[in-house]
Amino acid sequence: MIYLPKGDSLAAFSSRSGINRLTILLVLFVAGWLLFQTFQRPLHDPGAVPRPIDARGDLAADELNTIEIFRNAAPSVVYITSIAVRRNIFSLNVYEIPRGTGSGFVWDKQGRIVTNYHVIADASRLEVTLADRTTWKAVLVGVAPDRDLAVLQIAAPAGRLHPLAIGESSNLQVGQKVFAIGNPFGLDQTLTTGVVSALGREINAVTGRTIHDVIQTDAAINPGNSGGPLLDSAGRLIGVNTAIYSPSGGSAGIGFAVPVGEVNRVVPRIISQGRLIRPGLGVTLANRRLTDELGLQGTLVLNVLPGTSAEKAGLRGTTQMRDHLVLGDVIQAVNGRRVSDHTSLRDELERYEVGDTVRLTLVREGATIEVAVQLEAMN
């Protein structure tokens, strides 16, 4: 049933309906004609030529600087493959499989390569591929697991080796530009850029020990970047990319690098000694739980080992009497820097070298005293 608006006649309605039908037919005709004309056009043009190129002009100064940094630093960055040995459980045959990959960089002309400890941990064999695509068998010089650093050695001639310039990490500022070069996901010689996002961060090494004063950056760091260099805008090494914060395993804009000040302190020790020898006092210390139960501020000396520098300095250990404990010295500071437990004391002592003399602030029998102790090598 068709509803007619009030006041309209049937004749008027019929007249308008005829006009509407005519309009629709006209629109359909025009649309069909346009469609026909479109398909009549040729799809291919034999006379087609490339469009003229618009002149770009000179690259920006910061672009030129980035290009120069990559050109200079890329030959120093290496690709590391760790290979594990496995035994077939059925045939008992031994075979090798790639365990993982990572990055590293040339440290010196003698063929030493610096990378992360976690890149090469548990590897049966190691290979280093230089930027010129040559691959060399690597041997392990030494490691510092608590700092997530390792040093490898390859027999490449000096002419193929391009050590990185060493920079500073003590004067870095949040916001300054940084550049990361590495081999993420096996894609070699990859450059990412960003800024220093934060300074003084702390992360845990694979051993659970804390790495202090870590650099945080938003330069993309992905699996395979580990062990590669973090550079400043002068192309100098300022850190070793070591970890990312990412729920998914990919870069989330939060990466961490061991500062070059720590690298330049630890790597020469690894090269000369094969490991990082810790400076110590020659004492055994109470754990945090015991000091908390006793209500002590600092770390309690339990025993002083015979013949050590601590014994020579007169430090006192804790004595068990028949019905009570006679507490030994409680170490509260090293050269004026407070320590709260044995872990913080150990971290503080590692700022120094074996043979250095430090000033300990102690609480002994309720009185605060200071004692000078020469640090000695600890296993």
C-alpha positions as CSV (number, residue, x, y, z in Angstrom):
1,M,0.0,0.0,0.0
2,I,1.4,3.4,-0.9
3,Y,0.8,6.2,1.5
4,L,0.1,9.6,-0.1
5,P,1.0,12.7,1.9
6,K,-2.0,14.8,2.9
7,G,-3.0,17.3,0.2
8,D,-1.4,15.4,-2.7
9,S,-3.5,14.2,-5.5
10,L,-3.0,10.9,-7.4
11,A,-2.3,12.7,-10.6
12,A,0.5,14.7,-9.1
13,F,2.0,11.6,-7.5
14,S,2.0,9.8,-10.9
15,S,3.6,12.8,-12.6
16,R,6.4,12.9,-10.1
17,S,7.0,9.2,-10.3
18,G,7.5,9.5,-14.0
19,I,10.0,12.3,-13.6
20,N,11.9,10.2,-11.0
21,R,12.1,7.2,-13.4
22,L,13.4,9.4,-16.1
23,T,16.1,10.8,-13.8
24,I,17.2,7.4,-12.8
25,L,17.5,6.2,-16.4
26,L,19.5,9.2,-17.3
27,V,22.0,8.7,-14.4
28,L,22.4,5.0,-15.4
29,F,23.1,6.0,-19.0
30,V,25.8,8.5,-18.0
31,A,27.4,6.0,-15.6
32,G,27.5,3.3,-18.3
33,W,29.0,5.6,-20.9
34,L,31.8,6.7,-18.5
35,L,32.5,3.1,-17.6
36,F,32.6,2.2,-21.3
37,Q,35.1,5.1,-22.0
38,T,37.3,3.9,-19.1
39,F,37.7,0.4,-20.5
40,Q,38.3,1.7,-24.0
41,R,41.6,3.3,-22.8
42,P,44.7,1.2,-23.4
43,L,46.3,-0.4,-20.3
44,H,49.8,-0.3,-21.7
45,D,51.7,2.7,-23.2
46,P,54.6,1.7,-25.4
47,G,55.9,5.2,-25.3
48,A,56.1,5.4,-21.5
49,V,59.4,6.9,-20.1
50,P,60.8,7.2,-16.6
51,R,59.7,10.3,-14.7
52,P,62.3,13.0,-14.3
53,I,64.3,12.8,-11.0
54,D,63.8,15.8,-8.6
55,A,67.2,17.1,-7.4
56,R,67.5,16.3,-3.7
57,G,70.2,18.7,-2.6
58,D,72.9,18.0,-0.1
59,L,72.5,15.6,2.9
60,A,71.9,17.2,6.2
61,A,74.9,17.6,8.5
62,D,73.7,15.1,11.0
63,E,73.0,12.5,8.2
64,L,76.5,13.0,6.9
65,N,77.9,12.5,10.5
66,T,75.8,9.2,10.9
67,I,77.1,7.9,7.6
68,E,80.7,8.7,8.5
69,I,80.3,7.0,11.9
70,F,79.0,3.8,10.3
71,R,81.7,3.8,7.6
72,N,84.4,4.1,10.2
73,A,83.0,1.8,12.8
74,A,81.5,-1.0,10.8
75,P,84.8,-2.7,9.9
76,S,85.4,-3.1,13.6
77,V,82.2,-4.9,14.4
78,V,82.3,-8.8,14.1
79,Y,79.7,-11.6,14.0
80,I,80.2,-14.3,16.5
81,T,78.8,-17.9,16.2
82,S,79.0,-20.2,19.2
83,I,78.9,-23.9,18.3
84,A,77.9,-26.7,20.7
85,V,78.8,-30.3,20.6
86,R,76.0,-32.8,20.9
87,R,75.8,-36.6,20.8
88,N,73.1,-38.5,18.9
89,I,71.2,-40.7,21.5
90,F,70.7,-43.5,19.0
91,S,74.0,-43.7,17.0
92,L,76.2,-42.0,19.8
93,N,77.9,-40.0,17.0
94,V,79.1,-36.6,18.0
95,Y,78.0,-33.6,15.9
96,E,78.1,-29.8,16.1
97,I,75.2,-27.5,16.0
98,P,75.1,-23.6,16.0
99,R,74.1,-22.7,19.6
100,G,73.7,-19.0,19.1
101,T,75.0,-15.8,17.5
102,G,75.9,-12.4,18.7
103,S,78.1,-9.4,18.1
104,G,81.5,-8.2,19.2
105,F,84.2,-5.7,18.2
106,V,87.9,-5.6,17.6
107,W,89.8,-4.5,20.6
108,D,93.3,-4.3,19.3
109,K,95.6,-5.2,16.4
110,Q,96.7,-8.4,18.2
111,G,93.3,-10.0,17.3
112,R,91.5,-9.7,20.6
113,I,87.7,-9.5,20.3
114,V,85.4,-8.2,23.1
115,T,81.9,-9.5,23.5
116,N,79.3,-10.4,26.2
117,Y,80.0,-13.4,28.4
118,H,76.4,-14.7,27.8
119,V,77.1,-14.8,24.0
120,I,79.8,-17.4,24.3
121,A,78.9,-19.2,27.6
122,D,78.9,-23.0,27.3
123,A,80.1,-22.9,23.7
124,S,82.3,-25.8,22.5
125,R,83.7,-23.9,19.6
126,L,83.6,-20.2,18.5
127,E,83.9,-18.6,15.1
128,V,84.3,-14.9,14.4
129,T,83.3,-13.4,11.1
130,L,84.9,-10.0,10.3
131,A,83.3,-7.3,8.3
132,D,85.2,-8.4,5.2
133,R,83.3,-11.7,5.4
134,T,86.3,-13.8,6.4
135,T,85.7,-16.3,9.2
136,W,88.3,-17.2,11.8
137,K,88.4,-19.8,14.6
138,A,88.4,-18.0,18.0
139,V,89.9,-19.1,21.3
140,L,88.8,-17.9,24.6
141,V,91.2,-15.5,26.4
142,G,89.2,-15.1,29.5
143,V,85.8,-14.0,31.0
144,A,84.3,-11.8,33.6
145,P,80.8,-13.2,34.1
146,D,79.9,-10.8,36.9
147,R,80.4,-8.0,34.3
148,D,79.0,-10.0,31.3
149,L,82.3,-9.5,29.4
150,A,84.5,-11.9,27.5
151,V,87.6,-11.6,25.4
152,L,88.3,-13.9,22.4
153,Q,91.4,-14.2,20.2
154,I,91.7,-14.7,16.5
155,A,94.7,-15.2,14.3
156,A,93.7,-12.6,11.6
157,P,96.5,-10.5,10.3
158,A,96.8,-6.9,11.6
159,G,95.8,-5.4,8.3
160,R,92.3,-7.0,8.6
161,L,91.8,-5.7,12.2
162,H,90.3,-2.2,12.9
163,P,90.1,-1.4,16.6
164,L,87.5,1.0,17.8
165,A,88.4,4.4,19.3
166,I,87.8,4.4,23.1
167,G,85.5,7.1,24.5
168,E,84.3,8.1,28.0
169,S,81.2,7.1,29.9
170,S,81.8,9.3,33.0
171,N,80.7,12.5,31.3
172,L,77.7,11.2,29.3
173,Q,74.5,13.2,29.4
174,V,70.9,12.1,29.0
175,G,69.7,13.1,25.6
176,Q,73.0,12.9,23.6
177,K,72.9,10.8,20.5
178,V,74.2,7.3,20.4
179,F,74.6,4.6,17.7
180,A,74.5,0.8,18.0
181,I,76.0,-1.5,15.4
182,G,75.5,-5.2,15.5
183,N,74.0,-8.3,14.0
184,P,70.4,-8.5,15.1
185,F,68.6,-11.7,14.0
186,G,71.7,-12.6,12.0
187,L,71.5,-9.5,9.8
188,D,75.1,-8.3,9.9
189,Q,76.3,-4.7,10.0
190,T,73.0,-3.1,11.2
191,L,73.0,0.4,12.5
192,T,70.4,1.8,14.8
193,T,70.3,5.3,16.4
194,G,68.9,6.8,19.5
195,V,69.8,8.8,22.6
196,V,71.1,8.2,26.1
197,S,67.8,7.6,27.9
198,A,69.1,7.3,31.4
199,L,72.4,6.8,33.4
200,G,73.3,5.0,36.5
201,R,71.0,2.0,35.9
202,E,71.6,-1.4,37.5
203,I,71.1,-4.8,35.8
204,N,71.9,-8.3,36.9
205,A,74.6,-10.3,35.1
206,V,74.0,-14.0,34.4
207,T,75.7,-14.8,37.7
208,G,73.1,-12.7,39.6
209,R,75.6,-10.1,40.5
210,T,74.7,-6.4,40.0
211,I,76.3,-4.4,37.2
212,H,76.4,-0.8,38.2
213,D,76.3,2.5,36.3
214,V,74.7,0.9,33.2
215,I,73.7,3.1,30.3
216,Q,70.1,3.0,29.2
217,T,69.4,3.8,25.5
218,D,66.4,3.8,23.1
219,A,68.6,2.8,20.2
220,A,67.0,-0.5,19.0
221,I,68.8,-3.5,20.4
222,N,67.5,-6.9,19.4
223,P,68.7,-10.5,19.8
224,G,72.0,-10.8,18.1
225,N,73.0,-7.2,19.1
226,S,74.5,-8.5,22.3
227,G,78.2,-7.8,22.6
228,G,78.2,-5.1,19.9
229,P,79.4,-1.5,20.5
230,L,77.4,1.6,21.6
231,L,79.0,4.7,20.1
232,D,78.8,8.4,20.7
233,S,78.5,11.0,18.0
234,A,82.3,11.1,17.6
235,G,82.3,7.4,16.7
236,R,84.0,6.4,20.0
237,L,83.1,3.3,22.1
238,I,81.0,4.3,25.1
239,G,79.5,1.0,26.0
240,V,78.9,-2.7,25.2
241,N,75.3,-3.5,24.4
242,T,74.3,-6.3,26.8
243,A,70.6,-6.5,27.4
244,I,67.1,-5.4,26.5
245,Y,64.0,-5.0,28.5
246,S,61.2,-6.6,26.5
247,P,58.2,-8.8,27.4
248,S,58.2,-10.1,23.8
249,G,61.9,-10.6,23.2
250,G,62.2,-7.8,20.6
251,S,63.3,-4.3,21.1
252,A,60.9,-2.2,23.2
253,G,63.0,0.9,23.2
254,I,64.8,0.1,26.4
255,G,68.3,-1.3,26.0
256,F,71.3,-1.4,28.3
257,A,75.0,-1.2,27.8
258,V,78.0,-1.8,30.1
259,P,79.8,1.5,30.3
260,V,83.2,1.8,28.6
261,G,84.8,2.9,31.8
262,E,84.1,-0.6,33.2
263,V,85.0,-2.3,29.9
264,N,88.4,-0.5,29.8
265,R,89.1,-1.5,33.4
266,V,88.1,-5.1,33.1
267,V,89.3,-6.1,29.6
268,P,93.0,-5.5,30.2
269,R,92.7,-7.6,33.4
270,I,91.2,-10.4,31.4
271,I,93.9,-10.2,28.8
272,S,96.7,-10.2,31.4
273,Q,95.2,-12.7,33.9
274,G,92.6,-14.7,32.0
275,R,89.9,-13.6,34.5
276,L,88.9,-10.7,36.7
277,I,90.7,-11.2,40.0
278,R,88.7,-9.6,42.8
279,P,90.4,-7.4,45.5
280,G,89.4,-8.4,49.0
281,L,90.2,-8.1,52.7
282,G,90.8,-11.7,53.7
283,V,87.7,-12.1,55.9
284,T,84.5,-14.0,55.9
285,L,81.3,-12.0,56.4
286,A,77.8,-12.6,57.8
287,N,74.9,-12.7,55.5
288,R,72.2,-10.1,55.4
289,R,69.7,-12.2,57.4
290,L,72.1,-12.5,60.4
291,T,73.0,-8.8,60.5
292,D,69.3,-7.9,60.3
293,E,68.5,-10.3,63.1
294,L,71.2,-8.7,65.2
295,G,70.0,-5.2,64.3
296,L,73.4,-4.2,62.9
297,Q,74.0,-1.4,60.3
298,G,76.7,-2.7,58.0
299,T,78.3,-6.1,57.5
300,L,79.6,-8.2,60.3
301,V,83.1,-9.8,60.2
302,L,82.7,-13.5,61.2
303,N,86.3,-14.7,60.7
304,V,89.7,-13.1,59.9
305,L,91.8,-15.5,57.8
306,P,95.3,-16.1,59.0
307,G,98.1,-14.3,57.2
308,T,95.8,-11.9,55.4
309,S,96.0,-8.1,55.1
310,A,92.9,-8.0,57.4
311,E,94.8,-9.8,60.2
312,K,97.8,-7.5,59.7
313,A,95.5,-4.5,60.0
314,G,94.0,-5.9,63.3
315,L,90.5,-6.6,62.2
316,R,88.5,-8.7,64.7
317,G,86.2,-11.6,64.0
318,T,83.1,-12.9,65.9
319,T,83.7,-15.3,68.8
320,Q,81.3,-17.9,70.1
321,M,81.4,-18.0,73.9
322,R,79.6,-20.6,76.0
323,D,76.4,-18.7,76.3
324,H,76.7,-15.7,74.0
325,L,78.4,-14.2,70.9
326,V,81.1,-11.7,71.1
327,L,80.5,-9.7,68.0
328,G,83.5,-8.8,65.7
329,D,84.0,-5.6,63.7
330,V,81.0,-4.3,61.7
331,I,82.2,-2.7,58.5
332,Q,80.0,0.3,57.6
333,A,81.9,2.2,55.0
334,V,84.8,2.0,52.5
335,N,86.6,5.3,51.9
336,G,83.5,7.1,53.2
337,R,81.0,5.2,51.0
338,R,78.4,3.4,53.0
339,V,77.9,-0.4,52.7
340,S,74.9,-2.3,53.9
341,D,75.8,-5.9,53.5
342,H,78.4,-8.3,52.2
343,T,77.3,-7.8,48.6
344,S,77.5,-4.0,48.6
345,L,80.9,-4.3,50.4
346,R,82.2,-6.6,47.6
347,D,80.9,-4.3,44.9
348,E,82.5,-1.3,46.6
349,L,85.9,-3.1,46.9
350,E,85.8,-3.9,43.2
351,R,86.1,-0.2,42.4
352,Y,89.8,-0.6,43.5
353,E,92.8,-2.6,42.4
354,V,94.7,-5.4,44.2
355,G,97.4,-3.6,46.2
356,D,95.3,-0.5,46.8
357,T,94.9,0.7,50.5
358,V,91.3,1.5,51.6
359,R,90.0,3.1,54.7
360,L,87.4,1.1,56.5
361,T,84.9,2.6,58.9
362,L,84.2,0.0,61.6
363,V,82.0,-0.3,64.7
364,R,84.0,-2.1,67.4
365,E,82.6,-2.7,70.9
366,G,80.2,0.2,70.4
367,A,82.8,2.7,69.2
368,T,83.3,3.9,65.6
369,I,86.9,3.7,64.4
370,E,88.8,3.7,61.1
371,V,91.3,1.2,59.9
372,A,93.5,1.2,56.8
373,V,93.7,-2.2,54.9
374,Q,95.6,-3.1,51.8
375,L,93.5,-5.1,49.3
376,E,94.7,-8.5,48.2
377,A,93.8,-10.9,45.5
378,M,90.9,-13.2,46.3
379,N,89.9,-16.4,44.5
